[in-house]
Amino acid sequence: MSTVSAAQDEPGTVPEPPATGPDTGIAQPIGAGVVTALVGFTSSFAVVLSGLSAVGATHAQAASGLLALCVTQAVGMILLSYRYRMPITLAWSTPGAALLVSTGAVAGGWAAAVGAFALTGVLVVITGLWRRLADLVAAIPVEIAQAMLAGVLVPLCLAPVRAVHTSPAVVAPVIVVWLVLQRFAKRWAVIAAFVTGAIGAGVSIGVQHRRVDLSAMVPAVELTLPQWNWQAVIGVAIPLYIVTMASQNIPGTAVMGSFGYRVPWRAAMTVTGIGTIAGATAGGHAINLAAISAALSAAPSAHPDPKRRWIAAATTGVAYLLLALGSAALVTLIATAPEGTLETVAGLALLATLAAALAGALTSERHREAGVVTFLIAASGVGFLGIGAAFWALVAGLVVRRVLSRRD
């Protein structure tokens, strides 16, 4: 978190370009930007749709949410990368979407979930403006935050196992393709799995003569008037905010720092927070700094000159605007696909994240018990007083850690 604290009052800095080297033009960063968008979209859109549906969104509302996320993060990327001339890439909160899956139905329905999304955006804006709140989030022990995330991810990562039983003809080839690509071209494994699933779903739809609603494939925004209740605030907004900050924004800043870029913290949090608020009524849950995919646009492979890599991030934004046009068609296809297809792709996409979260949760031998307690409660999915398991997992983990620390 020291990176965040140091960056809060800085305007953002870019590393110096190499002393010598060929000018590769703009084709290289444009290509890197397109790859960043394709990898980011195809590797986690299934998680987003599963999360939105779990908290009450209809197919049309989920499609609207995916559209809103694509547009808001695209606009944010273009603005930030152009203004600061650095490859600041944004993403939707994949861990946050996984959290929504584990949360399930929200007290107050979809409108209350939308209200929680908007409140999450408000908290992100405040984090950028008020250092103390950022420090408070950073004070949450890493093993507790990672254990909560791991517990949230477990049900999704178990989905491919269940799907093999329900739809083996479609799901088994998806898993095989993913495994082969993990061995030979890891970056494209999830994309290839998605393409395989789409082909299998198309064949299944044709063989079984299922009707596809072509009118539903036209992109449309479904606005929902947000509502607020204390269960949604505590059970959705607060865990969503913590997961997004701890698993996306803070690591995203660190990834950019590893390539020599100092992210303008206040501006980044303001843009992503306002983007989250703006997209909430259309069904978007949260946008944030990209973490893993950030390297695709910030690394030397995007361009030898660090001062020209911002073109890759801006291209990523433009590509997401184009991908937004296909969001409704994608949701319509998935809605008619065999049971388990979407869940399989989502589960495979999150396996690496689950492994990293488990490693982070159990690294500290001293606080391993607190991490295990947090993980188990989050994985149970059992809520209390209308509040989801993720919040109670966080509370229980902090309490156990505190008690056992005093013992030591």
C-alpha positions as a Markdown table, in Angstrom:
| # | Residue | x | y | z |
|---|---|---|---|---|
| 1 | Met | 0.0 | 0.0 | 0.0 |
| 2 | Ser | 3.0 | 2.3 | 0.3 |
| 3 | Thr | 2.8 | 2.6 | -3.5 |
| 4 | Val | -0.7 | 4.0 | -3.2 |
| 5 | Ser | 0.1 | 6.4 | -0.3 |
| 6 | Ala | 3.1 | 7.7 | -2.3 |
| 7 | Ala | 1.0 | 8.2 | -5.4 |
| 8 | Gln | -1.9 | 10.0 | -3.9 |
| 9 | Asp | -0.4 | 13.4 | -4.2 |
| 10 | Glu | 1.6 | 12.8 | -7.3 |
| 11 | Pro | 0.4 | 13.9 | -10.8 |
| 12 | Gly | 1.7 | 10.6 | -12.3 |
| 13 | Thr | 5.1 | 9.9 | -13.8 |
| 14 | Val | 6.3 | 8.0 | -16.9 |
| 15 | Pro | 9.7 | 6.2 | -17.2 |
| 16 | Glu | 12.3 | 7.6 | -19.5 |
| 17 | Pro | 12.5 | 6.0 | -23.0 |
| 18 | Pro | 15.5 | 4.0 | -23.9 |
| 19 | Ala | 18.5 | 5.9 | -25.2 |
| 20 | Thr | 18.5 | 4.1 | -28.6 |
| 21 | Gly | 16.2 | 1.8 | -30.4 |
| 22 | Pro | 14.1 | 1.6 | -33.6 |
| 23 | Asp | 10.9 | 3.5 | -34.0 |
| 24 | Thr | 8.2 | 0.8 | -34.4 |
| 25 | Gly | 5.4 | 3.3 | -35.1 |
| 26 | Ile | 1.9 | 2.8 | -33.7 |
| 27 | Ala | 1.1 | -0.6 | -35.2 |
| 28 | Gln | 2.7 | -2.4 | -32.2 |
| 29 | Pro | 0.8 | -0.6 | -29.4 |
| 30 | Ile | -2.4 | -0.8 | -31.4 |
| 31 | Gly | -2.0 | -4.5 | -31.7 |
| 32 | Ala | -1.2 | -4.8 | -28.0 |
| 33 | Gly | -4.3 | -2.8 | -27.1 |
| 34 | Val | -6.5 | -5.1 | -29.2 |
| 35 | Val | -5.0 | -8.2 | -27.5 |
| 36 | Thr | -5.5 | -6.6 | -24.1 |
| 37 | Ala | -9.2 | -6.0 | -24.8 |
| 38 | Leu | -9.8 | -9.5 | -26.2 |
| 39 | Val | -8.0 | -11.2 | -23.3 |
| 40 | Gly | -9.7 | -9.1 | -20.7 |
| 41 | Phe | -13.2 | -9.5 | -22.1 |
| 42 | Thr | -13.3 | -13.2 | -23.1 |
| 43 | Ser | -11.4 | -14.3 | -19.9 |
| 44 | Ser | -14.0 | -13.0 | -17.5 |
| 45 | Phe | -17.2 | -11.8 | -19.1 |
| 46 | Ala | -18.8 | -15.1 | -18.0 |
| 47 | Val | -18.0 | -14.3 | -14.4 |
| 48 | Val | -19.7 | -10.9 | -14.8 |
| 49 | Leu | -22.9 | -12.4 | -16.3 |
| 50 | Ser | -23.0 | -15.1 | -13.5 |
| 51 | Gly | -22.6 | -12.5 | -10.8 |
| 52 | Leu | -25.3 | -10.1 | -12.1 |
| 53 | Ser | -27.7 | -13.0 | -12.7 |
| 54 | Ala | -27.1 | -14.3 | -9.1 |
| 55 | Val | -28.2 | -11.0 | -7.5 |
| 56 | Gly | -31.4 | -10.8 | -9.5 |
| 57 | Ala | -30.7 | -9.5 | -13.0 |
| 58 | Thr | -32.8 | -10.7 | -15.9 |
| 59 | His | -31.1 | -11.6 | -19.2 |
| 60 | Ala | -31.8 | -8.2 | -20.5 |
| 61 | Gln | -30.5 | -6.5 | -17.3 |
| 62 | Ala | -27.4 | -8.6 | -17.3 |
| 63 | Ala | -26.7 | -7.7 | -21.0 |
| 64 | Ser | -27.3 | -4.0 | -20.1 |
| 65 | Gly | -24.8 | -4.4 | -17.2 |
| 66 | Leu | -22.1 | -5.9 | -19.5 |
| 67 | Leu | -22.7 | -3.1 | -22.0 |
| 68 | Ala | -22.4 | -0.5 | -19.3 |
| 69 | Leu | -19.2 | -1.9 | -17.9 |
| 70 | Cys | -17.6 | -2.0 | -21.4 |
| 71 | Val | -18.6 | 1.6 | -22.1 |
| 72 | Thr | -17.6 | 3.1 | -18.8 |
| 73 | Gln | -14.2 | 1.4 | -18.6 |
| 74 | Ala | -13.6 | 2.2 | -22.2 |
| 75 | Val | -14.3 | 5.9 | -21.7 |
| 76 | Gly | -12.2 | 5.9 | -18.5 |
| 77 | Met | -9.2 | 4.3 | -20.2 |
| 78 | Ile | -9.3 | 6.7 | -23.1 |
| 79 | Leu | -9.5 | 9.8 | -20.8 |
| 80 | Leu | -6.8 | 8.7 | -18.4 |
| 81 | Ser | -4.3 | 7.3 | -20.9 |
| 82 | Tyr | -4.6 | 10.4 | -23.1 |
| 83 | Arg | -4.5 | 12.9 | -20.2 |
| 84 | Tyr | -1.4 | 11.3 | -18.5 |
| 85 | Arg | 0.2 | 9.7 | -21.5 |
| 86 | Met | 0.7 | 6.4 | -19.8 |
| 87 | Pro | -1.0 | 3.0 | -20.4 |
| 88 | Ile | -3.6 | 3.1 | -17.6 |
| 89 | Thr | -5.9 | 0.2 | -18.4 |
| 90 | Leu | -9.2 | -0.4 | -16.6 |
| 91 | Ala | -11.3 | -3.5 | -16.1 |
| 92 | Trp | -14.5 | -4.6 | -14.5 |
| 93 | Ser | -14.1 | -6.1 | -11.0 |
| 94 | Thr | -13.9 | -9.8 | -11.7 |
| 95 | Pro | -13.4 | -10.7 | -8.0 |
| 96 | Gly | -16.4 | -8.4 | -7.3 |
| 97 | Ala | -18.5 | -10.3 | -9.8 |
| 98 | Ala | -17.5 | -13.6 | -8.2 |
| 99 | Leu | -18.5 | -12.1 | -4.9 |
| 100 | Leu | -22.0 | -11.4 | -6.3 |
| 101 | Val | -22.3 | -15.1 | -7.3 |
| 102 | Ser | -21.6 | -16.2 | -3.7 |
| 103 | Thr | -23.9 | -13.5 | -2.3 |
| 104 | Gly | -26.9 | -14.6 | -4.3 |
| 105 | Ala | -30.3 | -13.0 | -4.0 |
| 106 | Val | -30.2 | -9.6 | -2.2 |
| 107 | Ala | -32.8 | -8.3 | 0.2 |
| 108 | Gly | -34.7 | -5.8 | -1.8 |
| 109 | Gly | -34.0 | -7.5 | -5.1 |
| 110 | Trp | -32.2 | -6.2 | -8.2 |
| 111 | Ala | -32.9 | -2.6 | -7.3 |
| 112 | Ala | -31.2 | -2.9 | -4.0 |
| 113 | Ala | -28.2 | -4.5 | -5.7 |
| 114 | Val | -28.0 | -1.6 | -8.1 |
| 115 | Gly | -28.1 | 0.8 | -5.1 |
| 116 | Ala | -25.1 | -1.2 | -3.6 |
| 117 | Phe | -23.2 | -0.8 | -6.9 |
| 118 | Ala | -23.7 | 2.9 | -6.9 |
| 119 | Leu | -22.6 | 3.2 | -3.2 |
| 120 | Thr | -19.4 | 1.2 | -4.1 |
| 121 | Gly | -18.6 | 3.9 | -6.7 |
| 122 | Val | -19.1 | 6.6 | -4.1 |
| 123 | Leu | -16.7 | 4.8 | -1.7 |
| 124 | Val | -14.1 | 4.5 | -4.4 |
| 125 | Val | -14.3 | 8.3 | -5.2 |
| 126 | Ile | -13.9 | 9.1 | -1.4 |
| 127 | Thr | -10.9 | 6.7 | -1.3 |
| 128 | Gly | -9.2 | 8.8 | -4.0 |
| 129 | Leu | -9.9 | 12.1 | -2.2 |
| 130 | Trp | -9.4 | 11.0 | 1.4 |
| 131 | Arg | -6.1 | 9.2 | 2.2 |
| 132 | Arg | -7.3 | 7.9 | 5.6 |
| 133 | Leu | -9.9 | 5.7 | 4.0 |
| 134 | Ala | -7.3 | 4.3 | 1.6 |
| 135 | Asp | -5.0 | 3.6 | 4.5 |
| 136 | Leu | -7.8 | 1.9 | 6.3 |
| 137 | Val | -8.4 | -0.5 | 3.4 |
| 138 | Ala | -4.7 | -1.1 | 3.2 |
| 139 | Ala | -4.7 | -2.0 | 6.9 |
| 140 | Ile | -6.8 | -5.1 | 6.2 |
| 141 | Pro | -4.4 | -8.0 | 6.5 |
| 142 | Val | -3.5 | -9.5 | 3.2 |
| 143 | Glu | -4.2 | -13.1 | 4.4 |
| 144 | Ile | -7.7 | -12.1 | 5.5 |
| 145 | Ala | -8.6 | -10.3 | 2.2 |
| 146 | Gln | -7.2 | -13.1 | 0.1 |
| 147 | Ala | -8.9 | -15.8 | 2.2 |
| 148 | Met | -12.3 | -14.0 | 1.7 |
| 149 | Leu | -11.6 | -13.9 | -2.0 |
| 150 | Ala | -10.6 | -17.5 | -2.2 |
| 151 | Gly | -13.8 | -18.6 | -0.4 |
| 152 | Val | -15.9 | -16.5 | -2.7 |
| 153 | Leu | -14.3 | -18.1 | -5.7 |
| 154 | Val | -14.6 | -21.8 | -4.7 |
| 155 | Pro | -18.3 | -22.2 | -5.8 |
| 156 | Leu | -17.5 | -20.8 | -9.2 |
| 157 | Cys | -14.4 | -23.0 | -9.6 |
| 158 | Leu | -16.4 | -26.1 | -8.7 |
| 159 | Ala | -18.9 | -25.3 | -11.5 |
| 160 | Pro | -17.0 | -27.1 | -14.3 |
| 161 | Val | -17.0 | -30.3 | -12.2 |
| 162 | Arg | -20.8 | -30.2 | -11.8 |
| 163 | Ala | -21.3 | -29.2 | -15.5 |
| 164 | Val | -19.5 | -32.3 | -16.7 |
| 165 | His | -22.3 | -34.3 | -15.2 |
| 166 | Thr | -25.1 | -32.1 | -16.6 |
| 167 | Ser | -23.8 | -31.3 | -20.1 |
| 168 | Pro | -20.8 | -33.6 | -20.8 |
| 169 | Ala | -21.0 | -33.3 | -24.6 |
| 170 | Val | -20.5 | -29.5 | -24.6 |
| 171 | Val | -18.5 | -29.1 | -21.4 |
| 172 | Ala | -15.9 | -31.9 | -21.7 |
| 173 | Pro | -14.4 | -30.4 | -25.0 |
| 174 | Val | -14.2 | -27.0 | -23.3 |
| 175 | Ile | -12.1 | -28.4 | -20.5 |
| 176 | Val | -9.9 | -30.4 | -22.8 |
| 177 | Val | -9.1 | -27.4 | -25.0 |
| 178 | Trp | -8.4 | -25.2 | -21.9 |
| 179 | Leu | -6.0 | -27.8 | -20.6 |
| 180 | Val | -4.1 | -28.2 | -23.9 |
| 181 | Leu | -3.8 | -24.4 | -24.3 |
| 182 | Gln | -2.6 | -24.1 | -20.7 |
| 183 | Arg | 0.3 | -26.3 | -21.7 |
| 184 | Phe | 1.2 | -24.6 | -25.0 |
| 185 | Ala | -0.3 | -21.1 | -25.1 |
| 186 | Lys | -1.5 | -20.1 | -21.6 |
| 187 | Arg | -2.6 | -16.6 | -22.5 |
| 188 | Trp | -5.2 | -17.9 | -25.0 |
| 189 | Ala | -6.5 | -20.8 | -22.9 |
| 190 | Val | -9.6 | -19.1 | -21.7 |
| 191 | Ile | -10.3 | -17.5 | -25.1 |
| 192 | Ala | -10.0 | -20.9 | -26.8 |
| 193 | Ala | -12.3 | -22.5 | -24.1 |
| 194 | Phe | -14.9 | -19.8 | -24.7 |
| 195 | Val | -14.8 | -20.3 | -28.5 |
| 196 | Thr | -15.1 | -24.1 | -28.0 |
| 197 | Gly | -18.1 | -23.6 | -25.7 |
| 198 | Ala | -19.7 | -21.2 | -28.2 |
| 199 | Ile | -19.3 | -23.7 | -31.0 |
| 200 | Gly | -20.6 | -26.5 | -28.9 |
| 201 | Ala | -23.6 | -24.4 | -27.8 |
| 202 | Gly | -24.3 | -23.4 | -31.4 |
| 203 | Val | -24.3 | -27.1 | -32.4 |
| 204 | Ser | -26.5 | -28.0 | -29.5 |
| 205 | Ile | -29.0 | -25.2 | -30.3 |
| 206 | Gly | -29.2 | -26.4 | -33.9 |
| 207 | Val | -29.5 | -30.1 | -33.1 |
| 208 | Gln | -32.3 | -29.5 | -30.5 |
| 209 | His | -34.0 | -26.8 | -32.7 |
| 210 | Arg | -34.0 | -24.3 | -29.9 |
| 211 | Arg | -35.4 | -20.9 | -30.8 |
| 212 | Val | -33.0 | -17.9 | -30.6 |
| 213 | Asp | -34.6 | -14.5 | -30.0 |
| 214 | Leu | -32.9 | -12.3 | -32.6 |
| 215 | Ser | -34.6 | -9.1 | -31.4 |
| 216 | Ala | -32.8 | -9.6 | -28.0 |
| 217 | Met | -29.4 | -9.4 | -29.7 |
| 218 | Val | -29.7 | -5.7 | -30.3 |
| 219 | Pro | -27.7 | -3.8 | -27.6 |
| 220 | Ala | -30.1 | -2.0 | -25.2 |
| 221 | Val | -29.8 | -0.2 | -21.9 |
| 222 | Glu | -32.1 | -1.3 | -19.1 |
| 223 | Leu | -32.2 | 1.4 | -16.4 |
| 224 | Thr | -33.1 | 0.5 | -12.9 |
| 225 | Leu | -33.9 | 3.0 | -10.1 |
| 226 | Pro | -31.6 | 2.2 | -7.3 |
| 227 | Gln | -32.8 | 1.4 | -3.8 |
| 228 | Trp | -31.0 | 1.2 | -0.6 |
| 229 | Asn | -31.4 | -1.0 | 2.5 |
| 230 | Trp | -28.9 | -1.9 | 5.2 |
| 231 | Gln | -28.6 | -5.5 | 4.2 |
| 232 | Ala | -27.5 | -4.6 | 0.7 |
| 233 | Val | -25.1 | -1.9 | 2.0 |
| 234 | Ile | -23.4 | -4.3 | 4.5 |
| 235 | Gly | -23.7 | -7.5 | 2.5 |
| 236 | Val | -22.9 | -6.2 | -1.0 |
| 237 | Ala | -21.5 | -2.7 | -1.1 |
| 238 | Ile | -18.9 | -3.0 | 1.6 |
| 239 | Pro | -17.5 | -6.4 | 0.5 |
| 240 | Leu | -17.6 | -5.4 | -3.1 |
| 241 | Tyr | -15.7 | -2.2 | -2.3 |
| 242 | Ile | -13.1 | -4.1 | -0.2 |
| 243 | Val | -12.6 | -6.8 | -2.8 |
| 244 | Thr | -12.3 | -4.3 | -5.6 |
| 245 | Met | -9.7 | -2.2 | -3.8 |
| 246 | Ala | -7.7 | -5.1 | -2.3 |
| 247 | Ser | -7.7 | -7.3 | -5.4 |
| 248 | Gln | -7.8 | -4.8 | -8.2 |
| 249 | Asn | -6.9 | -1.2 | -7.5 |
| 250 | Ile | -4.0 | -1.7 | -5.1 |
| 251 | Pro | -2.4 | -4.6 | -7.1 |
| 252 | Gly | -3.0 | -2.6 | -10.3 |
| 253 | Thr | -1.0 | 0.3 | -9.0 |
| 254 | Ala | 1.8 | -2.1 | -8.0 |
| 255 | Val | 1.8 | -3.7 | -11.5 |
| 256 | Met | 2.1 | -0.3 | -13.2 |
| 257 | Gly | 4.9 | 0.6 | -10.7 |
| 258 | Ser | 6.9 | -2.5 | -11.7 |
| 259 | Phe | 7.1 | -1.0 | -15.3 |
| 260 | Gly | 8.2 | 2.4 | -13.9 |
| 261 | Tyr | 4.8 | 4.2 | -14.1 |
| 262 | Arg | 3.4 | 6.1 | -11.1 |
| 263 | Val | -0.4 | 6.0 | -11.4 |
| 264 | Pro | -2.2 | 9.3 | -10.6 |
| 265 | Trp | -4.1 | 7.7 | -7.7 |
| 266 | Arg | -6.6 | 10.5 | -7.1 |
| 267 | Ala | -7.5 | 10.8 | -10.7 |
| 268 | Ala | -7.7 | 7.1 | -11.3 |
| 269 | Met | -10.0 | 6.5 | -8.3 |
| 270 | Thr | -12.2 | 9.5 | -9.2 |
| 271 | Val | -12.6 | 8.3 | -12.8 |
| 272 | Thr | -13.3 | 4.6 | -11.9 |
| 273 | Gly | -15.6 | 5.7 | -9.0 |
| 274 | Ile | -17.7 | 8.0 | -11.2 |
| 275 | Gly | -17.7 | 5.4 | -13.9 |
| 276 | Thr | -19.1 | 2.9 | -11.4 |
| 277 | Ile | -21.8 | 5.3 | -10.3 |
| 278 | Ala | -22.7 | 6.1 | -13.9 |
| 279 | Gly | -22.9 | 2.5 | -14.9 |
| 280 | Ala | -24.7 | 1.3 | -11.8 |
| 281 | Thr | -28.3 | 2.2 | -12.9 |
| 282 | Ala | -27.6 | 0.3 | -16.2 |
| 283 | Gly | -26.5 | -2.8 | -14.3 |
| 284 | Gly | -22.7 | -2.4 | -14.1 |
| 285 | His | -21.3 | -3.5 | -10.7 |
| 286 | Ala | -17.9 | -1.9 | -10.6 |
| 287 | Ile | -14.9 | -0.8 | -12.7 |
| 288 | Asn | -11.3 | -0.4 | -11.5 |
| 289 | Leu | -7.6 | -0.4 | -12.4 |
| 290 | Ala | -6.6 | -3.5 | -14.3 |
| 291 | Ala | -4.2 | -5.7 | -12.5 |
| 292 | Ile | -3.2 | -8.8 | -14.5 |
| 293 | Ser | -4.1 | -7.5 | -17.9 |
| 294 | Ala | -2.4 | -4.2 | -17.2 |
| 295 | Ala | 0.9 | -5.8 | -18.1 |
| 296 | Leu | -0.2 | -6.4 | -21.6 |
| 297 | Ser | -0.3 | -2.7 | -22.4 |
| 298 | Ala | 2.4 | -1.5 | -20.0 |
| 299 | Ala | 5.2 | -4.0 | -20.8 |
| 300 | Pro | 8.0 | -3.3 | -23.4 |
| 301 | Ser | 6.2 | -5.7 | -25.7 |
| 302 | Ala | 3.6 | -3.0 | -26.2 |
| 303 | His | 6.2 | -0.5 | -27.4 |
| 304 | Pro | 10.0 | 0.0 | -26.7 |
| 305 | Asp | 9.3 | 3.6 | -25.8 |
| 306 | Pro | 7.4 | 3.8 | -22.4 |
| 307 | Lys | 6.0 | 7.2 | -23.5 |
| 308 | Arg | 4.2 | 5.7 | -26.4 |
| 309 | Arg | 2.6 | 2.8 | -24.6 |
| 310 | Trp | -0.4 | 4.9 | -23.7 |
| 311 | Ile | -1.6 | 4.3 | -27.3 |
| 312 | Ala | -2.1 | 0.6 | -26.4 |
| 313 | Ala | -4.4 | 1.6 | -23.4 |
| 314 | Ala | -6.3 | 4.0 | -25.6 |
| 315 | Thr | -6.7 | 1.3 | -28.2 |
| 316 | Thr | -8.0 | -1.1 | -25.6 |
| 317 | Gly | -10.7 | 1.5 | -24.7 |
| 318 | Val | -11.8 | 1.8 | -28.4 |
| 319 | Ala | -11.8 | -2.0 | -28.7 |
| 320 | Tyr | -14.1 | -2.3 | -25.6 |
| 321 | Leu | -16.5 | 0.1 | -27.2 |
| 322 | Leu | -16.8 | -2.2 | -30.2 |
| 323 | Leu | -17.1 | -5.3 | -27.9 |
| 324 | Ala | -20.0 | -3.5 | -26.1 |
| 325 | Leu | -22.0 | -3.8 | -29.3 |
| 326 | Gly | -22.0 | -7.6 | -29.1 |
| 327 | Ser | -22.9 | -7.9 | -25.4 |
| 328 | Ala | -26.6 | -8.5 | -26.0 |
| 329 | Ala | -26.0 | -11.1 | -28.7 |
| 330 | Leu | -23.6 | -12.9 | -26.3 |
| 331 | Val | -26.1 | -13.0 | -23.5 |
| 332 | Thr | -28.8 | -14.2 | -25.8 |
| 333 | Leu | -26.6 | -17.1 | -27.1 |
| 334 | Ile | -25.6 | -18.1 | -23.6 |
| 335 | Ala | -29.2 | -18.0 | -22.4 |
| 336 | Thr | -30.1 | -20.7 | -25.0 |
| 337 | Ala | -26.9 | -22.7 | -24.5 |
| 338 | Pro | -26.9 | -26.1 | -22.6 |
| 339 | Glu | -26.8 | -25.8 | -18.8 |
| 340 | Gly | -23.4 | -25.3 | -17.3 |
| 341 | Thr | -21.7 | -23.8 | -20.4 |
| 342 | Leu | -21.3 | -20.3 | -18.9 |
| 343 | Glu | -20.4 | -21.6 | -15.5 |
| 344 | Thr | -17.7 | -23.8 | -17.0 |
| 345 | Val | -16.0 | -20.9 | -18.8 |
| 346 | Ala | -16.2 | -18.7 | -15.7 |
| 347 | Gly | -14.8 | -21.4 | -13.4 |
| 348 | Leu | -11.8 | -22.1 | -15.7 |
| 349 | Ala | -11.1 | -18.4 | -16.0 |
| 350 | Leu | -10.9 | -18.1 | -12.2 |
| 351 | Leu | -8.7 | -21.1 | -11.4 |
| 352 | Ala | -5.5 | -19.1 | -11.5 |
| 353 | Thr | -7.0 | -16.3 | -9.3 |
| 354 | Leu | -8.2 | -18.9 | -6.8 |
| 355 | Ala | -4.7 | -20.5 | -6.6 |
| 356 | Ala | -3.1 | -17.1 | -6.0 |
| 357 | Ala | -5.7 | -16.2 | -3.4 |
| 358 | Leu | -5.2 | -19.5 | -1.5 |
| 359 | Ala | -1.4 | -19.0 | -1.6 |
| 360 | Gly | -1.8 | -15.5 | -0.2 |
| 361 | Ala | -4.2 | -16.6 | 2.5 |
| 362 | Leu | -2.0 | -19.4 | 3.8 |
| 363 | Thr | 1.5 | -17.8 | 3.4 |
| 364 | Ser | 1.7 | -16.5 | 7.0 |
| 365 | Glu | 2.0 | -19.4 | 9.3 |
| 366 | Arg | 1.3 | -17.2 | 12.3 |
| 367 | His | -2.1 | -16.1 | 11.0 |
| 368 | Arg | -3.0 | -19.3 | 9.1 |
| 369 | Glu | -5.9 | -20.1 | 11.4 |
| 370 | Ala | -7.5 | -16.8 | 10.8 |
| 371 | Gly | -7.2 | -17.3 | 7.1 |
| 372 | Val | -8.7 | -20.7 | 7.2 |
| 373 | Val | -11.7 | -19.5 | 9.2 |
| 374 | Thr | -12.2 | -16.6 | 6.8 |
| 375 | Phe | -12.0 | -19.0 | 3.8 |
| 376 | Leu | -14.5 | -21.5 | 5.2 |
| 377 | Ile | -17.1 | -19.0 | 6.2 |
| 378 | Ala | -16.9 | -17.3 | 2.8 |
| 379 | Ala | -17.0 | -20.6 | 0.9 |
| 380 | Ser | -20.0 | -21.8 | 2.9 |
| 381 | Gly | -22.2 | -19.1 | 1.3 |
| 382 | Val | -24.3 | -19.0 | 4.5 |
| 383 | Gly | -25.5 | -15.5 | 5.4 |
| 384 | Phe | -27.1 | -14.1 | 8.5 |
| 385 | Leu | -29.6 | -11.3 | 9.0 |
| 386 | Gly | -29.9 | -11.0 | 5.3 |
| 387 | Ile | -26.2 | -10.2 | 4.9 |
| 388 | Gly | -24.0 | -12.4 | 2.7 |
| 389 | Ala | -21.3 | -14.8 | 3.9 |
| 390 | Ala | -18.4 | -12.6 | 2.6 |
| 391 | Phe | -19.0 | -9.9 | 5.2 |
| 392 | Trp | -19.2 | -12.3 | 8.1 |
| 393 | Ala | -16.1 | -14.1 | 6.8 |
| 394 | Leu | -14.2 | -10.8 | 6.9 |
| 395 | Val | -15.5 | -10.0 | 10.4 |
| 396 | Ala | -14.8 | -13.5 | 11.8 |
| 397 | Gly | -11.3 | -13.5 | 10.3 |
| 398 | Leu | -10.4 | -10.2 | 11.8 |
| 399 | Val | -11.7 | -11.3 | 15.2 |
| 400 | Val | -9.8 | -14.6 | 15.1 |
| 401 | Arg | -6.6 | -12.9 | 14.0 |
| 402 | Arg | -6.9 | -10.4 | 16.8 |
| 403 | Val | -7.5 | -13.0 | 19.5 |
| 404 | Leu | -4.7 | -15.2 | 18.4 |
| 405 | Ser | -2.3 | -12.3 | 18.0 |
| 406 | Arg | -2.9 | -11.5 | 21.7 |
| 407 | Arg | -2.2 | -15.1 | 22.5 |
| 408 | Asp | 1.1 | -15.0 | 20.7 |
